Every structure is written in structure tokens, then in C-alpha cells.
């Protein structure tokens, strides 16, 4: 008698929201263009800027809706999944990534405070094993190696010296290498925790408060700066 494998936990992007964003944006753009044409014909150019602001906002809304629609279609509308093979996660600007269980040490649930409207955005992060490419430990090792090089231009070496040394020793335990904000999709913590227990009982699910957001993801800015500095040094070498 064969046993059916446990069903994957799959969260999909909402389809209705980007469609509505496009529809509202196109309608707003059409209305604003007519309004601009009306005030110009009426000889009231001082009233154009407010109408132009509506046109710009409508165009941005249409573009965002179109981008979300295209993103959903590229991934089959799957935003996040946990199955027997690992974790699938879609984030911007990194794109869709799949992580096997052999490289994941924890799934971290946290949030980010929004800048313009008081509130928070829920996030899902993947913590990689120390030796996996993209882990904070590997970043720190690469930074130490780069700083000790003697063939780097002085200004590049100074850029590396100014970088933070990454998360503290305590922070290394849960710093995430990849994360996605739950925009256009939602997850249920209880269902997700159960899926992790079924598919990866040895991988913990950790919850962190929004106050720890920078501790969790801030080191990745240094990772990008390190990559850019070394690329600049390599380009100069060949110039």
C-alpha cells in the first residue's frame, strides 16, 4: 500500500487587484486628459498642474498593476510555496527563487513598518545554512578576504573598510538571505507552520518583531556594496 505524499502549501497572487488597478488607472488617465484639454481650451493654464498630477498618479497605478499582472503570469500566480523539495518564494527585485531543504536552516516571519501610512507589511524570509552561497557568514568571510587584498585601488579598499561588519554574532543566527513582502498575497501562520512541520520537521519557523527588521535584512546592503566595489576594481584592472 502506497502512501500519498503530503500536499504542498501554496499561496497564490490575487488576480483581481492588479486588474482593478489597471482599470482604475486607465479610467483616471482618460478623465485627467480630458480635464487638461478642457482647462487649456478655457484658457486656464494655472489649473493644469492639478490635473497633470492626477494623470501621473493614474499612469503610475496602471504601470504597477501591469507589473503585478505580468509577475503573476510569469510564476503561474504562485507567490509562495512549501513542499517536499523546499521553499519557493517570489520577491522584488530578486525574482522567483527555489530553496532546497539542504540549504535552509530557518523560515523567518517578520514585518516592516510602512513609510507613508502607519502600519506594517508582513514578510517571509529564508535563513540559509552558514556555508550556503548568499548566507551572511559567507558574506563576512568574503568581506574579510577582500579587505586583506593588496591589489585593490585605495578608494575601493576604503569603501570596503567603511562597510559594517554585518550582523552581530547573535544576529547571524536569524539574519535572512532572501525575503518577500506579502503584497498581493497572504499567508496563514498556523497553516504555514503546519506545512513546515510536515515537509521539513527539522527546519524551525521563527517569528520576529518589526523592530528587528534592519537586523534581519540590513546586512544585504553591505553585500551589494561589496559586490559593486569588487566589480569596479575588476573593471579598472582591465581599463
DRENNUDREN-112693 format. One record per residue: x, y, z of N, C-alpha, C in turn; residue in one letter. Coordinates in steps of 0.02 Angstrom, whole numbers, plus 50000, padded with zeros to 5 digits. Layout:
<rs>
XYZXYZXYZA;...
</rs>
This chain:
<rs>
500434994050000500005000050000500445006250000X;500345010549951500755016649946500415022349983X;500835026550011500575032350048500645038550005X;500105042350000500125048449961500575053549995X;501005056949956501425062149986500995067950011X;501215071350063500815076950090500735082450037X;500165085550038500025090849989500455096950003X;500685100349951501085106449962500645112049988X;500975116650022500635122750045500785128149993X;500275130649960500355135249904499945141549917X;500265147349910499925153849914499975157149846X;499425159649821499405162549754499285170049757X;499545173549707499395180649700498655181549685X;498385187049710497695188849693497685191549621X;497215189249582497165191649513496735197949507X;496235198549550495765204049542496085210849555X;496515211249605496785217749623497185221049567X;497655217649534498015221149480497565222949422X;497055218849409496585220449355496205226849372X;495985227449435495645233549456496105239549454X;496735238649473497215244149471497295246649400X;497345242049352497415244049282496785247649258X;496205244949275495575247949253495485254949281X;495605255649347495535262249378496055267049351X;496675264649340497195269049314497045271549244X;496815267049201496645269049133496065274049133X;495555272649175494985277249179495205284049205X;495625284149258495865290449285496285294249235X;496685290549195497105293849145496665297049091X;496155293449069495715296249018495345302449043X;495105302149106494755307949134495215313849142X;495825312649166496295318149177496495321349111X;496575317449058496755320248993496185324748967X;495575322548976495005326648955494975333048997X;495125332549061495115338449104495655343349084X;496255340749068496795345149047496615348748982X;496335344948935496135347948872495605353348883X;495145352048931494615356848945494875363348973X;495325362949021495575369149051496025372949003X;496375369348959496785372748909496335376548860X;495805373348838495335376648792495005382648825X;494895382048891494575387548927495055393148944X;495685392348926496185397548940496355398049014X;496385392349048496545392249120497155387749132X;497735389549106498335385249113498555384349185X;498355388849230498545388149300498215382049333X;497695379449302497345373649331497605367049302X;498095367449257498365361349226498755357049276X;499185359949320499595355649364499195350749405X;498615352749433498235347949474497975342249431X;497745343749371497515338449326498095334049303X;498675337249294499265333449274499475328649330X;499395330849393499555326449449499115320249448X;498475321149433498015315349428498225310749371X;498445313649315498665309549259499285305349277X;499755308549311500365304949331500195299349380X;499765300749430499565295649478499215289849443X;498795291449395498435286249359498905281949317X;499405285249287499895281449247500305276849291X;500505279249350500885275149397500465269149420X;499835270349436499385265049458499315259749403X;499245261949341499185257349285499825253249277X;500395256549283501035253049275501145247849329X;500985249749392501065245049447500595238949438X;499975240349419499515234849407499755230349351X;500015233349297500275229349243500875225149264X;501315228049305501905224349329501695218449372X;501205219549415500965214049458500615208649418X;500255210649367499925205749324500435201549287X;500955204849260501485201149225501865196549272X;501995198849333502355194749382501955188449398X;501295189349408500875183549424500855178549367X;500825180949306500805176449248501455172649240X;502025175949255502675172749248502745166849296X;502455167249355502545162049406501935157549412X;501485157849363500875153849368500445155949426X;500515162449446500145165449501500335162649570X;500875158949573501115156349637501595161449668X;501465163549729501885168449764502355164949813X;502115159549843502485156449897502245149149902X;502715144549910502515137549916503015133849960X;502755129049998503165124450038502965117450019X;503455113449997503295106649977503865102049997X;503845095849972504345090949991505045092749968X;505105096849915505755098549888506065104749919X;505655109149949505925115249979505435120949979X;505695126949972505295133049976505355136849910X;504785139049884504765143349825504505150149848X;504865155449829504685162149853504815167249798X;504345171849789504405177149739504515183749775X;505055187149760505205193549791505435198449738X;505385204849753505625210049709506185213749745X;506755215049712506895214149640507235207549624X;507285203049672507675196849662507335191949615X;506675192249609506315187449567506155181049605X;505925176149568505725169749599506345165549614X;506335162449672506885158049691506605151749724X;506945146149714506775140049749507375137949792X;507235136149854507755134149901507625126949922X;508115122649913508055115749936508135115350011X;507865110150041507905109550114508615108650139X;509065106450095509765105550116510125112150125X;509825117750103510155124250112509765128950158X;509195126850183508775131150226508865129050298X;509005133950341509065132450413508475135150453X;508095139950426507515142550462507085146550413X;506435146750428505975151150395505785156550445X;505885162850427505795168350475505195172550453X;504725173550499504145177750487504245184250526X;504205189850491504305196350523503895201550486X;503995207850500503615213050467504045219350460X;503805223750417504155230150405503655235750414X;503865240850450503435246650459503405250550393X;502805252650373502735256350311502925263650322X;503165266850268503425273650274502875278950271X;502375278150228501895283450215501245282550253X;501035276450264500415275150301500605271050362X;500375273150420500555269650481500295262550479X;500735257750488500555250750485501165246550470X;501055240250455501605235750441501435231350381X;501965228850348501895224150294502205217550318X;501845212150311502095205650332502615203150283X;503125199850309503675197250267503815189950284X;504065186450234504305179550243505025179350221X;505465176850265506175176650249506455169650255X;506975168350214507315161850215508015162850245X;508155159050296508825159150327509205153150300X;509785154450268510175149150237510705146450286X;510915140350273511455137450313512085141550304X;512515141650355513115145950352513545144950291X;513595138850264514035137650208513685138450140X;513035139850140512675140650077512845147450045X;512895147649979513005154149946512445159049963X;512635165149981512135170149999511995170650073X;512315166550113512215167050186512635172850213X;512425175750271512815181250299513515179150320X;513595172850341514265170450359514725170450298X;514455168350241514865168350180515035175550161X;514565180150171514695187150156515265189850199X;515235188450263515755190850309516445188050290X;516455181650271517085178550250517355181850187X;516905183350139517115186550077517345193750090X;517025197150137517235203950154517925203950186X;518045199350232518695198950264519235197450212X;519085193050165519565191450113519705197450069X;519185201250051519275207050008519685212450043X;519545213750107519905218850143520645217250149X;520815210850150521515208850158521895208850091X;521545210150037521885210249972522325216449965X;522885215649930523355221149921523335223949850X;522925220949806522915223249737522325227849722X;521945229849773521375234049762521575241449760X;521265245549718521385252849721521215255449791X;521555260849811521475263349878520755265449893X;520415268749845519735270949858519255265049866X;519375259649828518955253649835519075250449903X;519705250049923519865247249988519535251250044X;519535257950037519215262250087518455261050089X;518145259850032517435258350030517285251950070X;517715247050062517615240750098517725241650173X;518205245750191518345246850262517765250350296X;517395254450258516835258050288516205253750296X;516205247950266515615243650272515545241150343X;514925240350364514805237150428515055229950423X;515205227150480515435220250481514855215250480X;514285217750458513705213250453513365212450520X;512915207650526512565206550589513035204450645X;512825205750706513215203550763513215195950766X;513615193150809513635185850816512945183050834X;512585186750877511905184550895511435185350835X;511535190850797511105192050740511205187250683X;511795184250678511925179450625511445173550626X;511195172050685510775166050693510135166350652X;509865172450643509225172950609509215177850550X;509775180950534509795185550477509575181950414X;509145185050375508865181650316509245183550253X;509315178650208509675179750146509205181650089X;508565180450098508075181650045507405182450079X;507025187550058506365188250089505885191450039X;505235190650053504715193550011504205196850056X;503945202550033503395205850068502735202950041X;502275201750086501635198850067501185204250039X;501325206149977500925211149941500575207649884X;499915208049883499535204549832499425197249848X;499635195149907499515188349930499545188150006X;499285183050036499265182350109499425175250128X;499695174450188499795167750214499485167250284X;499285161250302499035159850369499585156650409X;499775159850465500335157450504500235150250528X;499635148650550499505141850575499585136650520X;499315138050461499375133350405500095132750382X;500445138250380501145138150359501565134150408X;501455135250473501835131550524501705124150518X;501095122150506500925115150499501255112250436X;501265116050381501595113650320502335112650331X;502655117150368503365116350383503485110250426X;503035108950473503105103150516503055096650476X;502615096650426502515090650385503085089650335X;503285094950300503775094250247504495094850270X;504615098450324505305099550348505295100150424X;505175094650459505115094950532505735097550567X;506325097250534506925099650566507065106950554X;506655110350514506765117450499506275121650540X;506515125750585506055129550628505735135450592X;505145137450618504815143550596504885148650652X;505215154150638505375159150690504995165550676X;504725168550727504365174950720504785180450753X;504855185950716505245191650741504815197950737X;504905202650785504515208950783504785213650730X;504385218550712504585223350660505205227350681X;505315228150747505895231950771506555228650749X;506545222250732507155218750712507245218550637X;506845222350601506865221950527507565223250501X;507875228650523508545230250496509055224950516X;509005222150576509475216950596509415210850551X;508815209550527508695203650486508935204550414X;508825210450385508965211250313509485216650298X;509675220750347510115226350334510795224450307X;511055218750325511715216650304511765215750228X;511185214850195511195213550123511385219750083X;511295225750113511535231850079512305231650075X;512625229350128513355228550127513565223250076X;513165218050071513315212750022513315215449951X;512825219749935512795222749869513365227649858X;513535231549910514085236349905514745232649894X;514845227049928515445223049918515485220549846X;514935218049820514925215549751515085221149702X;514785227049713514885232649667515605235149671X;515885235549731516575237949739517065233349704X;516975226849711517435222049679517355222249603X;516745223249579516645223949507516995230149480X;516955235749518517285241849497518045240749493X;518305237349543519025236049544519225231649485X;518815226749468518975222349413518945226049346X;518465230649338518415234649277519025239049268X;519255242149323519845246349318520465242349299X;520475236149322521045231849307521125230749232X;520555230549197520575229249126520565235649084X;520485241349116520475247649077521185250149064X;
</rs>
